[in-house]
Amino acid sequence: MKDEAKSRKSALKEHLKVSILTLRLRPGADLDEAHLSEEFGLSRTPLREVFRQLAGEGYLDLRTNRSARVSEMSYTTLRDFFLAAPMVYGAILRLAALNASNAQINDLKEAQQAFKAALRSGSGEDRALANNRFHDVTGEMSGNVYLLPSFNRLLIDHARIGMTFYRPQTAEMSENLSQASRQHDAIIAAIEARDEAAAAQLAEDHWNLSRDQIEMFVMPDALDVPMGIPPLSKPA
């Protein structure tokens, strides 16, 4: 019975993670606890345990006497994301080149094969999730207990605000996807060679490749959040 409950909790956690990363659940959306409880056969206590775990990882916000909701992407969080992402990614790949085990390198190669398969025949969601897994492995490689929580939080928002990158609408955007895959290969090679400087440079190049498409996504029409320019006041 305990194993069955554990399996249901695991299924709920994975369902919520995927739904949040792929924007099936939008930023700021309230969770329907009654529906989730019925769908996954969980009472309120284990349901809330899953919510607390996901809140700790940055997927959800918990509020007193109110339903849990998907973590928001406000002007402040978006600004912080753009400031922190290139620095954190660079540090992660430097450490990955120093600390990666052979088993982790094999995991990274498997993640890259899954990413290439998603590029060939997968949906935008498939591509975003496969890319997220690739970078998640690099985080595991870093082995840094202080840096990893920040990196994992960045990955959540990178997946969400980068969805336009994985749904190319022009030939240039499609080529950027191919370039991203080539950069993944180069990242693997740099990590295998223990070349931390090359890995850090690739982190910067990889970030720059997707930045323009990410900026397209965070325009007000797409996210309905204030982007730092207050509306003109109405005439009296």
Backbone torsions as a table, in degrees:
resi	resn	phi	psi	omega
1	MET	NA	-41.0	178.4
2	LYS	-64.4	-38.9	179.6
3	ASP	-64.5	-38.4	179.4
4	GLU	-65.8	-42.4	178.4
5	ALA	-65.0	-40.0	178.7
6	LYS	-63.4	-40.1	179.1
7	SER	-64.9	-39.8	179.4
8	ARG	-66.4	-40.3	178.0
9	LYS	-64.4	-41.1	178.5
10	SER	-63.6	-40.4	179.5
11	ALA	-65.5	-41.1	178.1
12	LEU	-63.7	-44.6	-179.5
13	LYS	-60.2	-45.5	-179.9
14	GLU	-65.7	-40.6	178.6
15	HIS	-59.1	-46.1	-178.1
16	LEU	-68.3	-40.6	178.8
17	LYS	-59.3	-51.6	-177.8
18	VAL	-62.9	-41.8	-179.0
19	SER	-63.8	-36.3	179.5
20	ILE	-74.8	-44.5	-178.3
21	LEU	-63.3	-32.6	-176.1
22	THR	-99.7	6.6	176.7
23	LEU	69.2	15.4	168.9
24	ARG	-62.7	-34.8	169.2
25	LEU	-106.3	115.8	-173.9
26	ARG	-76.8	155.5	175.7
27	PRO	-54.6	131.4	179.4
28	GLY	85.5	-3.2	-178.5
29	ALA	-69.6	137.4	175.2
30	ASP	-76.8	141.8	176.9
31	LEU	-86.8	138.6	177.3
32	ASP	-88.4	94.8	-174.1
33	GLU	-64.5	-39.0	-179.1
34	ALA	-63.2	-43.2	179.9
35	HIS	-65.6	-45.3	-179.9
36	LEU	-65.1	-38.1	178.5
37	SER	-61.8	-42.9	180.0
38	GLU	-71.2	-43.3	-175.8
39	GLU	-64.3	-37.8	-175.8
40	PHE	-105.2	5.5	175.6
41	GLY	62.5	41.1	-177.7
42	LEU	-121.8	142.1	173.8
43	SER	-78.7	177.2	-174.6
44	ARG	-64.1	-37.3	-176.5
45	THR	-62.9	-54.0	177.4
46	PRO	-65.9	-30.0	176.9
47	LEU	-61.2	-46.6	180.0
48	ARG	-67.6	-30.4	176.6
49	GLU	-62.3	-42.5	177.4
50	VAL	-64.5	-42.9	178.9
51	PHE	-58.9	-42.5	-179.4
52	ARG	-64.9	-39.6	177.9
53	GLN	-61.8	-45.3	-177.8
54	LEU	-71.3	-30.8	175.1
55	ALA	-65.8	-40.3	178.4
56	GLY	-64.2	-27.2	179.8
57	GLU	-90.3	-8.5	176.7
58	GLY	100.4	5.2	-179.4
59	TYR	-82.0	-33.7	-174.1
60	LEU	-126.6	158.1	169.2
61	ASP	-113.6	132.1	176.9
62	LEU	-103.8	137.4	-178.1
63	ARG	-128.5	142.0	-179.0
64	THR	-64.7	127.8	176.7
65	ASN	59.2	24.4	175.9
66	ARG	-139.9	164.0	-178.2
67	SER	-69.6	154.0	173.6
68	ALA	-67.0	152.1	178.2
69	ARG	-137.7	158.9	177.8
70	VAL	-66.0	137.2	-179.8
71	SER	-56.6	137.1	-175.0
72	GLU	-83.1	165.7	172.0
73	MET	-125.9	88.4	-179.4
74	SER	-87.3	177.2	175.5
75	TYR	-56.2	-42.3	-176.8
76	THR	-63.7	-46.0	-178.4
77	THR	-67.5	-36.5	178.4
78	LEU	-66.7	-42.0	177.3
79	ARG	-61.2	-45.6	-179.9
80	ASP	-64.4	-36.2	178.5
81	PHE	-60.4	-49.9	-177.2
82	PHE	-66.4	-29.5	177.4
83	LEU	-74.7	-42.0	-171.1
84	ALA	-87.6	-32.4	-171.0
85	ALA	-53.9	-53.4	-177.1
86	PRO	-62.8	-34.8	179.7
87	MET	-68.5	-45.1	-177.6
88	VAL	-68.4	-42.8	179.2
89	TYR	-61.0	-41.1	178.8
90	GLY	-62.3	-43.4	179.6
91	ALA	-65.4	-39.9	180.0
92	ILE	-61.9	-46.3	-176.9
93	LEU	-72.1	-31.8	172.7
94	ARG	-59.6	-48.4	-178.9
95	LEU	-68.2	-34.6	177.3
96	ALA	-61.1	-41.8	179.1
97	ALA	-64.7	-30.0	-179.5
98	LEU	-81.9	-35.7	-165.6
99	ASN	-113.4	-10.0	-172.6
100	ALA	-60.6	135.6	173.8
101	SER	-86.4	165.3	177.6
102	ASN	-62.8	-37.3	178.8
103	ALA	-64.0	-41.2	178.8
104	GLN	-67.4	-36.6	176.6
105	ILE	-63.2	-39.3	175.5
106	ASN	-63.7	-39.7	176.4
107	ASP	-61.0	-40.1	-179.6
108	LEU	-66.3	-39.5	177.6
109	LYS	-64.8	-39.0	177.0
110	GLU	-65.0	-40.5	177.8
111	ALA	-63.4	-37.2	178.4
112	GLN	-68.1	-38.5	176.4
113	GLN	-63.1	-38.6	177.7
114	ALA	-66.2	-38.1	178.1
115	PHE	-64.3	-44.0	179.1
116	LYS	-63.2	-39.2	177.5
117	ALA	-63.7	-39.5	178.7
118	ALA	-66.4	-35.6	176.9
119	LEU	-64.5	-37.0	-177.8
120	ARG	-71.8	-44.2	-169.9
121	SER	-141.4	5.8	-177.5
122	GLY	-92.4	171.4	176.3
123	SER	-84.2	175.6	174.8
124	GLY	-59.0	-38.9	178.0
125	GLU	-64.3	-43.2	178.9
126	ASP	-58.9	-42.5	-177.8
127	ARG	-67.1	-43.3	-180.0
128	ALA	-62.8	-42.5	-179.4
129	LEU	-68.8	-38.8	178.8
130	ALA	-66.7	-39.6	176.9
131	ASN	-64.8	-40.6	179.2
132	ASN	-61.0	-40.2	178.9
133	ARG	-65.6	-40.8	178.3
134	PHE	-56.4	-49.5	-177.4
135	HIS	-73.1	-29.3	175.7
136	ASP	-60.4	-39.6	178.0
137	VAL	-64.6	-39.4	178.2
138	THR	-63.0	-33.6	176.0
139	GLY	-64.8	-42.3	176.8
140	GLU	-60.5	-37.3	179.8
141	MET	-63.2	-34.0	-174.5
142	SER	-62.0	-36.9	176.9
143	GLY	63.6	28.3	-177.2
144	ASN	-110.6	113.8	-173.4
145	VAL	-69.6	-20.4	179.1
146	TYR	-86.5	-38.1	-175.0
147	LEU	-83.4	-32.8	-171.8
148	LEU	-60.8	-43.4	178.4
149	PRO	-58.5	-39.9	178.4
150	SER	-66.2	-40.8	179.0
151	PHE	-63.4	-45.0	179.7
152	ASN	-62.0	-37.1	177.7
153	ARG	-66.4	-40.2	177.0
154	LEU	-62.1	-39.5	-178.7
155	LEU	-61.6	-35.3	178.8
156	ILE	-60.4	-51.3	-177.3
157	ASP	-74.5	-30.2	176.9
158	HIS	-62.5	-41.9	177.9
159	ALA	-63.8	-42.7	-175.8
160	ARG	-69.6	-47.7	-175.1
161	ILE	-86.1	-5.5	178.0
162	GLY	-99.8	11.5	-175.8
163	MET	-60.6	-31.2	179.2
164	THR	-63.8	-29.9	-179.9
165	PHE	-63.8	-30.8	-175.7
166	TYR	-97.3	7.1	173.0
167	ARG	-127.5	67.9	-172.8
168	PRO	-62.0	137.9	-179.0
169	GLN	-113.1	-6.7	179.5
170	THR	-136.0	166.3	177.9
171	ALA	-62.8	-36.0	179.7
172	GLU	-64.3	-41.4	179.6
173	MET	-66.5	-36.5	177.3
174	SER	-65.5	-39.2	177.8
175	GLU	-66.5	-35.3	176.8
176	ASN	-61.5	-36.6	176.7
177	LEU	-63.9	-42.9	178.0
178	SER	-63.8	-39.4	177.7
179	GLN	-65.2	-37.5	177.4
180	ALA	-60.8	-40.1	178.8
181	SER	-65.6	-40.2	178.0
182	ARG	-65.2	-35.9	177.5
183	GLN	-67.5	-36.5	174.2
184	HIS	-57.2	-45.1	178.6
185	ASP	-59.9	-41.9	180.0
186	ALA	-67.1	-35.7	177.0
187	ILE	-62.4	-44.1	177.9
188	ILE	-60.1	-44.8	-179.0
189	ALA	-63.1	-40.6	180.0
190	ALA	-65.9	-39.1	179.1
191	ILE	-67.8	-42.4	177.8
192	GLU	-61.9	-34.7	-178.9
193	ALA	-82.9	-3.1	-177.5
194	ARG	59.4	35.3	-178.1
195	ASP	-98.2	90.3	-174.4
196	GLU	-68.5	-33.9	179.1
197	ALA	-65.6	-43.7	178.3
198	ALA	-65.0	-39.5	179.4
199	ALA	-62.7	-42.8	179.4
200	ALA	-65.2	-39.8	178.3
201	GLN	-65.3	-38.8	178.0
202	LEU	-65.9	-34.3	176.4
203	ALA	-60.4	-43.5	178.5
204	GLU	-65.8	-44.7	179.6
205	ASP	-62.4	-40.1	-177.8
206	HIS	-67.4	-40.7	177.9
207	TRP	-64.5	-45.1	-178.9
208	ASN	-61.8	-32.3	-178.3
209	LEU	-62.3	-41.2	-175.3
210	SER	-96.0	-7.7	-172.5
211	ARG	-60.3	-43.6	-177.5
212	ASP	-61.9	-43.0	179.0
213	GLN	-67.6	-35.7	177.6
214	ILE	-64.5	-40.8	179.2
215	GLU	-64.6	-32.1	175.4
216	MET	-61.1	-38.2	-175.6
217	PHE	-70.2	-32.7	-173.0
218	VAL	-89.4	12.5	173.1
219	MET	-67.2	154.4	-175.1
220	PRO	-54.5	-37.8	-178.8
221	ASP	-61.6	-28.9	-177.0
222	ALA	-85.4	-35.7	-172.9
223	LEU	-113.5	-16.0	179.7
224	ASP	57.0	43.5	174.9
225	VAL	-130.5	150.7	178.5
226	PRO	-65.3	134.4	-176.4
227	MET	-108.4	21.0	172.8
228	GLY	103.1	-6.9	177.8
229	ILE	-110.6	106.4	-176.2
230	PRO	-66.5	145.8	178.8
231	PRO	-66.4	153.1	176.2
232	LEU	-63.8	140.2	179.9
233	SER	-69.3	147.4	-180.0
234	LYS	-73.7	146.1	178.2
235	PRO	-64.0	149.6	-180.0
236	ALA	-68.1	NA	NA
